[in-house]
Amino acid sequence: MSARLKLIFPEQYVREPIIATMVREFNVEPNIRRASVEEHFGWIILELGGDAGDIERCIAWLAERGIDVEQLNDVIES
């Protein structure tokens, strides 16, 4: 399964290894399509591949940290 997401990071997470943590903790494969990171905030558009349950847990983990998650397409391929 794959989901297309836009992640918007508040200032406190701009310098944190959020993507690396997602890979290690949730066994997902991000494919970064676009990104912009500035001093006080950042955003990333990515395709997130993996097991449907792992992707759902990853999205919930991001939201719990205050990272805005927009699903640009619910599923781009299964």
N, C-alpha and C positions, 0 to 999 in steps of 0.2 A: 504494500500500500504506500501511497505517497500523498502528501498534503502540501499545498502551497501557502506559505504564511508570510506575514509582515510582522516583525518584532520591533517594538519601539522601546528603547532602553532609557531609563532615567539616569541621571548623572552618576549615581553611586555604582552603577554596573558597567559604565563605559570602559573601564580598565580591567574588568573581571573576565576570566576565561569561560564565559557562559557557554559558548559553542563546544569547547573541549569538554566541559562538564556534562553537557547533553549527550555527547557521544559515549563517554565513559559510563554514566549512570543509567542511561536508557537504551543503549544499543541502537541508536538511530543514526542515519546517514544524511547529514545536511549537504545540500548543494546550493551554495550562495550564488544568487543570480544578480543581486545589486546590493549596495550598502553605502551608507554615509555615516561616518563617525566624527563627531566634533567634541569639543572639550566638555560640553554640558549635557549632551544627549547623542543618541545614535539610533539608526534604524537599519534593519537588514530584511531583504526579501529573499526567501529561500524555499527550496523544495525539500521537504523532510521525508525521507524514506525509512521504512522499517515495518515491524509488526504493528497492526492497528492499536493494540493495547499499549505498546511502548510509546507510540506517538501520542496517544491520549494522556498518558501519565506525564510525558515530557511537557505537553502544553499546560497541564494543570500545575506542574512544578514552576514553569515560567510565570504563570499568572499569580501564583502564591508569592513570588518575589517582587511583584509590582511591575513586571514587564508586560506591556500591552501586546496581546496576540490577536492579530486579525487574520481570519482565514480568507484568503483571496479566492480560492477555489476549494470546496470541501475535499474533493478527491480528484487528482489529475490522472491517476491510473491505479488499477488494482492488480 
